[in-house]
Amino acid sequence: MTEALLAVRGITKAYPGVVANSDVSFDISPASIHALLGENGAGKSTLVKAIYGLVRPDAGTMTLAGRPHAPASPREAREAGVAMVFQHFSLFDALSVAENIALGMENPPPLRDLSARIREVSQDYGLPLDPGRTVGDLSAGERQRVEIVRCLLQNPRLLIMDEPTSVLTPQEVAILFSTLRKLREGGTAILYISHKLEEIRALCEKATILRGGRVVATCDPRERSARQMAEMMVGGALRAPARAEVPVGEVVLAVERLSAPSPRLHGMPLRDVSFAVRAGEVLGIGGVAGNGQDELLLALSGEMRVAPGMVRLKGEDVGALSPSGRRMRGLLCAPEERNGHAAAADMTLTENAFMTARMRKGLTRGGGFVDWRGARAFATRIIETFDVRTPGPEVTARQLSGGNLQKFVIGREILQRPEVLVVNQPTWGGGCRCGGGDPAGAARSGRTGGRRRRRQPGSGRADGDQRPFRCPERGAAVPRPPRGGAERGGDRADAGWSARNGGRPCRLTVPPRPAPACSRSAPAGHGRGAGHDHP
Ligand SMILES: Nc1ncnc2c1ncn2[C@@H]1O[C@H](COP(=O)(O)OP(=O)(O)OP(=O)(O)O)[C@@H](O)[C@H]1O
């Protein structure tokens, strides 16, 4: 039997009110792709952060290639041979690929030498990348390649990847998988976190499954179905959400010839976008990210005002109204970025519940005083109804795992009974308990892009493509069914979601391809959402 590359023994990490990792032990073999699975809040991120030196465990030990591994910082972890590609890229849009990579190195070589190295590594691993290109002009997949090449230049023994395919197109996923297989052949071990169980089955030879911070199972994903793995994750039989028939009503949201410049550097202007959404209908907005989806959300939420006649809610022109004005009328939005846009990271869940629900849930009284008891009760209801795993409404948003915060944000809006709900990337970080091709047919996760990515030729759907589809891949406008329509029935967030959208086929609209945006000067990816009204 080969000696483990990484041996984790009894890792325990507690936060106030939560044991994120409890006595976790497992081994990663050299030259293997090892999946780390678990529901939202199971403790996956905490564990990989411990391996990468971002979290100090309270107890337990690790050895890497036979040596004690207790990194006090990511730098120490990198020196020991551990590299990590995060779900969110940390790149400067205004700088070139080579400059971005140099920024992350302790002692970067001259830029020309570094560029030659980048070309070499990217060719070796089938990751096409031009070191001279500006990062702001790259697609999601190319940005991820920058991060991967940055890691590969360190010759890691262990590469950790946190939900790497959630921002990629199917073509980019295929490239990534072939790179990871090459890395494995070259002797690198990969620790792979994903909620997409069909991908795990295709890629990984071993999986460690966490539940409630503990290792509950280990398996060979090639020998298990996605459903079996999902059941190991949740610790019980999966119930497929029932899709209720919902009658389609009148047009509630009409967008007509919507054109507007992007308020963001490297943003994408909206050009002549038209669609209508009826009560009880789900409209999916598809397309590779960075092609106007974010701007569309801003134009609908009221964070970006638009010219008369372009956005109508139940016949009323709301294009000049503020986010509050639109909320009053029932147009609610849940933006993509959880921390800093959809929620304030350092505020409690009660405060975050109050922030968007104060008007519709009547959470002020006596001339504008906050009704804290009401706000707390509303936050508690969101937590209970949407199965948000947290000690209670007084924890801060930052303390929630990514998927649990996502459930809280979406639940907060749904429980306000919107006339129209606009959600951007609702399954991002939320996970899919059954994976893409799951026979149980539970809610599917399919994020095709992340932040500010520009479409590359051949990297996504053709312009103007319009065809029916069922699952909101990139963003969706979900109007409330007519009164008396299906209410949330199940005890899980995704069950309620399905009931609300009624499983109705919807149209797919891809915004027309605009001219490339030009600005190069901003260090982007930082301060997103700053300067906007809260939706
Ligand atoms: N800094 C923190 N402070 C307090 N609690 C935390 C902190 N980080 C994580 N937790 C808690 O630890 C638990 C495990 O969180 P973790 O982020 O590791 O889960 P996860 O499996 O990665 O979830 P997801 O799939 O939703 O990202 C959660 O209950 C979370 O709320």
The ligand as an SDF file (V2000), in Angstrom:
LIG
                    3D

 31 33  0  0  0  0  0  0  0  0999 V2000
  -15.2370   32.1690   10.7200 N   0  0  0  0  0  0  0  0  0  0  0  0
  -16.2830   31.4790   11.1770 C   0  0  0  0  0  0  0  0  0  0  0  0
  -16.9330   31.8790   12.2880 N   0  0  0  0  0  0  0  0  0  0  0  0
  -17.9810   31.1820   12.7720 C   0  0  0  0  0  0  0  0  0  0  0  0
  -18.4710   30.0650   12.2010 N   0  0  0  0  0  0  0  0  0  0  0  0
  -17.8680   29.6290   11.0910 C   0  0  0  0  0  0  0  0  0  0  0  0
  -16.7480   30.3060   10.5200 C   0  0  0  0  0  0  0  0  0  0  0  0
  -16.3530   29.6170    9.4110 N   0  0  0  0  0  0  0  0  0  0  0  0
  -17.1840   28.5720    9.2950 C   0  0  0  0  0  0  0  0  0  0  0  0
  -18.0970   28.5740   10.3050 N   0  0  0  0  0  0  0  0  0  0  0  0
  -19.1500   27.5840   10.5260 C   0  0  0  0  0  0  0  0  0  0  0  0
  -18.5730   26.2980   10.4250 O   0  0  0  0  0  0  0  0  0  0  0  0
  -19.4660   25.4100    9.7580 C   0  0  0  0  0  0  0  0  0  0  0  0
  -18.7580   24.7780    8.5670 C   0  0  0  0  0  0  0  0  0  0  0  0
  -18.5700   25.8030    7.6020 O   0  0  0  0  0  0  0  0  0  0  0  0
  -17.7820   25.5430    6.2390 P   0  0  0  0  0  0  0  0  0  0  0  0
  -17.6930   26.8530    5.5340 O   0  0  0  0  0  0  0  0  0  0  0  0
  -16.5320   24.8230    6.5260 O   0  0  0  0  0  0  0  0  0  0  0  0
  -18.8210   24.5850    5.4800 O   0  0  0  0  0  0  0  0  0  0  0  0
  -18.8110   24.0760    3.9800 P   0  0  0  0  0  0  0  0  0  0  0  0
  -18.9560   22.5980    4.0270 O   0  0  0  0  0  0  0  0  0  0  0  0
  -17.6170   24.5970    3.2650 O   0  0  0  0  0  0  0  0  0  0  0  0
  -20.1530   24.7260    3.4200 O   0  0  0  0  0  0  0  0  0  0  0  0
  -20.5380   25.3010    1.9410 P   0  0  0  0  0  0  0  0  0  0  0  0
  -20.6920   24.1090    1.0450 O   0  0  0  0  0  0  0  0  0  0  0  0
  -21.8690   25.9670    2.2040 O   0  0  0  0  0  0  0  0  0  0  0  0
  -19.4670   26.2550    1.5500 O   0  0  0  0  0  0  0  0  0  0  0  0
  -20.6970   26.2280    9.3790 C   0  0  0  0  0  0  0  0  0  0  0  0
  -21.6830   26.0080   10.3450 O   0  0  0  0  0  0  0  0  0  0  0  0
  -20.2270   27.6480    9.4410 C   0  0  0  0  0  0  0  0  0  0  0  0
  -21.2820   28.5140    9.7840 O   0  0  0  0  0  0  0  0  0  0  0  0
  1  2  1  0
  2  3  1  0
  2  7  2  0
  3  4  2  0
  4  5  1  0
  5  6  2  0
  6  7  1  0
  6 10  1  0
  7  8  1  0
  8  9  2  0
  9 10  1  0
 10 11  1  0
 11 12  1  0
 11 30  1  0
 12 13  1  0
 13 14  1  0
 13 28  1  0
 14 15  1  0
 15 16  1  0
 16 17  2  0
 16 18  1  0
 16 19  1  0
 19 20  1  0
 20 21  2  0
 20 22  1  0
 20 23  1  0
 23 24  1  0
 24 25  2  0
 24 26  1  0
 24 27  1  0
 28 29  1  0
 28 30  1  0
 30 31  1  0
M  END
$$$$
